[in-house]
Amino acid sequence: MAKQMRLTCYGRSKSKPEWEAILSGFTFDIFFAELAQELERFGITLELGEGPGQVIEVNGYGDLLNSIRIASPSDGISNICIGHVIGQSPRLDLQEDIRRAVNRIAFAPETVAPDAENRKVCHNCGCGC
């Protein structure tokens, strides 16, 4: 059975227009399709989840990362923000950061610190990291 993963983008308030452009419309659709296709070669199914009912107030790039979640049930990961997965972003490139987080969960989920680590990357997402 193929590994199944889900990427969910929560709703965002106060987000910059340039960030919203990356996370919506044709640009995001192409990015997501390419990412899903890359993973499919390794037997991993990536689906896009829906989370518009959850809204994250975006006061900075860290909050933006916290509004994007990954789930991988076979790895025991139900809904973790990508800020927790990748920590500090070196280049603030949203598509690169999403790709890094998805690939880390896909290929090395054991390297993600458990919630009990109390990493200081989240601001207001409520995930507990």
Sequence and secondary structure as in RCSB ss.txt:
>XXXX:A:sequence
MAKQMRLTCYGRSKSKPEWEAILSGFTFDIFFAELAQELERFGITLELGEGPGQVIEVNGYGDLLNSIRIASPSD
GISNICIGHVIGQSPRLDLQEDIRRAVNRIAFAPETVAPDAENRKVCHNCGCGC
>XXXX:A:secstr
  EEEEEEEEEEES  HHHHHHTSHHHHHHHHHHHHHHHHTTTEEEEEEEEEEEEEE SSHHHHHHTEEEEEGGG
TEEEEEHHHHH S SS  HHHHHHHHHHHHHH GGGS  GGG  TT SSS S  
